[in-house]
Amino acid sequence: MLSTAHILTGAAVGTVVANPFLVILISIVLHFSWDAFPHWDPDYEKWPKKEWYQVASMDLLVGFLLAFYIVGNGLNLNVLLGMFASILPDIITMVIKLGKIKFLEPYITFHKKIQNIAKLKYGLIYQVIVVVVAVFIIKMSMVR
């Protein structure tokens, strides 16, 4: 799943959950849950590295900027924790891959196994739904 959807999910968790440890736990669990649903992702194993890094960097930037914009004055530690924790599983994957940390490769195998990759058109539809729901939760949590 794209980082933008994960980041907005984490921000939504951070707006509704008061306990920072639960924010982290729920955001990480939701990361793996969302990855199990059909979604599209750039294939870092098949794309040229430079192109993949550009797309991944833009995705992260858009995710963070969008979350900051939507959360606005509601930005707090829990929201930041949720945003970071929601992409932590992918950060761990990249650290293991780039660092060539062999003994942690079972984590990559697990993370890869739960991925439910779909074609671009259908894979993005699910992510748009996740983003819309996350934005709705963020906005509703700020009404109270």
Kinemage of the C-alpha trace (Angstrom):
@kinemage 1
@onewidth
@group {chain A} dominant
@subgroup {mainchain}
@vectorlist {calphas} color= white
{ca met a 1} P 0.000 0.000 0.000
{ca leu a 2} L 1.190 3.514 -0.670
{ca ser a 3} L 2.665 5.406 2.268
{ca thr a 4} L 0.087 8.167 1.880
{ca ala a 5} L -2.736 5.795 2.872
{ca his a 6} L -0.695 4.391 5.767
{ca ile a 7} L 0.276 7.863 7.028
{ca leu a 8} L -3.304 9.135 6.946
{ca thr a 9} L -4.456 5.991 8.746
{ca gly a 10} L -1.865 6.604 11.461
{ca ala a 11} L -2.918 10.233 11.734
{ca ala a 12} L -6.542 9.133 12.135
{ca val a 13} L -5.565 6.696 14.886
{ca gly a 14} L -3.610 9.461 16.598
{ca thr a 15} L -6.637 11.744 16.603
{ca val a 16} L -8.978 9.250 18.281
{ca val a 17} L -6.752 7.181 20.593
{ca ala a 18} L -5.450 8.883 23.744
{ca asn a 19} L -2.828 6.336 24.828
{ca pro a 20} L 0.416 6.822 22.819
{ca phe a 21} L 1.402 3.153 23.182
{ca leu a 22} L -1.970 2.087 21.772
{ca val a 23} L -1.577 4.612 18.942
{ca ile a 24} L 1.708 2.933 17.972
{ca leu a 25} L 0.347 -0.604 18.330
{ca ile a 26} L -2.896 0.059 16.426
{ca ser a 27} L -1.076 1.943 13.645
{ca ile a 28} L 1.357 -0.949 13.122
{ca val a 29} L -1.424 -3.561 13.201
{ca leu a 30} L -3.445 -1.523 10.695
{ca his a 31} L -0.398 -1.298 8.429
{ca phe a 32} L -0.256 -5.080 8.130
{ca ser a 33} L -4.048 -5.315 7.891
{ca trp a 34} L -4.210 -2.836 5.009
{ca asp a 35} L -1.364 -4.644 3.233
{ca ala a 36} L -3.495 -7.803 3.281
{ca phe a 37} L -6.251 -6.049 1.286
{ca pro a 38} L -5.909 -5.723 -2.503
{ca his a 39} L -3.752 -2.700 -3.230
{ca trp a 40} L -1.261 -1.381 -5.741
{ca asp a 41} L 2.357 -0.672 -4.878
{ca pro a 42} L 5.360 0.244 -6.995
{ca asp a 43} L 7.358 -2.967 -7.363
{ca tyr a 44} L 10.720 -2.102 -5.861
{ca glu a 45} L 12.196 -5.362 -7.128
{ca lys a 46} L 11.286 -4.692 -10.774
{ca trp a 47} L 11.405 -0.889 -11.062
{ca pro a 48} L 14.715 0.877 -11.654
{ca lys a 49} L 16.032 1.989 -8.250
{ca lys a 50} L 16.169 5.673 -9.141
{ca glu a 51} L 12.572 5.688 -10.370
{ca trp a 52} L 11.371 3.721 -7.347
{ca tyr a 53} L 13.136 6.095 -4.926
{ca gln a 54} L 11.561 9.085 -6.667
{ca val a 55} L 8.056 7.613 -6.469
{ca ala a 56} L 8.530 6.464 -2.872
{ca ser a 57} L 9.909 9.860 -1.823
{ca met a 58} L 7.039 11.707 -3.491
{ca asp a 59} L 4.541 9.336 -1.864
{ca leu a 60} L 6.022 10.010 1.595
{ca leu a 61} L 6.093 13.753 1.001
{ca val a 62} L 2.480 13.835 -0.213
{ca gly a 63} L 1.391 11.646 2.716
{ca phe a 64} L 3.008 13.831 5.362
{ca leu a 65} L 1.978 17.147 3.787
{ca leu a 66} L -1.601 15.964 3.321
{ca ala a 67} L -1.780 14.689 6.892
{ca phe a 68} L -0.347 17.939 8.295
{ca tyr a 69} L -2.821 19.941 6.219
{ca ile a 70} L -5.859 17.856 7.200
{ca val a 71} L -4.933 17.619 10.884
{ca gly a 72} L -4.053 21.325 11.016
{ca asn a 73} L -4.191 22.665 14.568
{ca gly a 74} L -4.989 19.169 15.843
{ca leu a 75} L -1.376 18.096 15.332
{ca asn a 76} L -0.011 16.569 18.518
{ca leu a 77} L 2.370 13.855 19.677
{ca asn a 78} L -0.171 11.058 19.193
{ca val a 79} L -0.846 12.090 15.605
{ca leu a 80} L 2.897 12.186 14.867
{ca leu a 81} L 3.399 8.804 16.562
{ca gly a 82} L 0.554 7.324 14.532
{ca met a 83} L 1.933 8.694 11.277
{ca phe a 84} L 5.420 7.342 11.961
{ca ala a 85} L 4.285 3.975 13.367
{ca ser a 86} L 2.010 3.455 10.372
{ca ile a 87} L 4.990 3.402 7.993
{ca leu a 88} L 7.440 1.760 10.417
{ca pro a 89} L 6.959 -1.754 8.961
{ca asp a 90} L 8.011 -0.465 5.525
{ca ile a 91} L 10.943 1.455 7.022
{ca ile a 92} L 12.099 -1.734 8.750
{ca thr a 93} L 11.820 -3.607 5.444
{ca met a 94} L 13.960 -1.019 3.671
{ca val a 95} L 16.590 -0.981 6.446
{ca ile a 96} L 16.855 -4.772 6.283
{ca lys a 97} L 17.084 -4.769 2.470
{ca leu a 98} L 19.490 -1.855 2.124
{ca gly a 99} L 21.594 -2.978 5.080
{ca lys a 100} L 21.558 -6.578 3.853
{ca ile a 101} L 20.729 -7.793 7.365
{ca lys a 102} L 20.437 -11.503 6.648
{ca phe a 103} L 19.166 -12.703 10.026
{ca leu a 104} L 16.129 -10.370 9.759
{ca glu a 105} L 15.083 -11.583 6.311
{ca pro a 106} L 12.256 -13.739 7.781
{ca tyr a 107} L 10.558 -10.418 8.593
{ca ile a 108} L 10.738 -9.446 4.911
{ca thr a 109} L 9.362 -12.862 3.938
{ca phe a 110} L 6.435 -12.363 6.338
{ca his a 111} L 5.782 -8.812 5.139
{ca lys a 112} L 5.941 -9.913 1.504
{ca lys a 113} L 3.668 -12.900 2.126
{ca ile a 114} L 0.792 -10.787 3.479
{ca gln a 115} L 0.901 -8.351 0.542
{ca asn a 116} L -2.162 -8.574 -1.683
{ca ile a 117} L -0.972 -6.767 -4.789
{ca ala a 118} L -3.629 -5.795 -7.326
{ca lys a 119} L -3.479 -4.137 -10.712
{ca leu a 120} L -3.083 -0.350 -10.650
{ca lys a 121} L -6.732 0.560 -11.301
{ca tyr a 122} L -8.261 -1.770 -8.711
{ca gly a 123} L -5.422 -1.421 -6.243
{ca leu a 124} L -5.779 2.350 -6.107
{ca ile a 125} L -9.565 2.209 -5.593
{ca tyr a 126} L -9.107 0.453 -2.245
{ca gln a 127} L -6.443 2.957 -1.196
{ca val a 128} L -8.684 5.890 -2.074
{ca ile a 129} L -11.353 4.354 0.166
{ca val a 130} L -8.826 4.027 3.018
{ca val a 131} L -7.749 7.657 2.558
{ca val a 132} L -11.346 8.944 2.470
{ca val a 133} L -12.254 7.013 5.632
{ca ala a 134} L -9.085 8.229 7.407
{ca val a 135} L -9.805 11.858 6.460
{ca phe a 136} L -13.419 11.444 7.622
{ca ile a 137} L -12.234 10.076 11.001
{ca ile a 138} L -9.724 12.901 11.402
{ca lys a 139} L -12.325 15.555 10.579
{ca met a 140} L -14.989 13.986 12.822
{ca ser a 141} L -12.567 13.722 15.734
{ca met a 142} L -11.922 17.465 15.496
{ca val a 143} L -15.617 18.340 15.663
{ca arg a 144} L -15.996 17.216 19.249
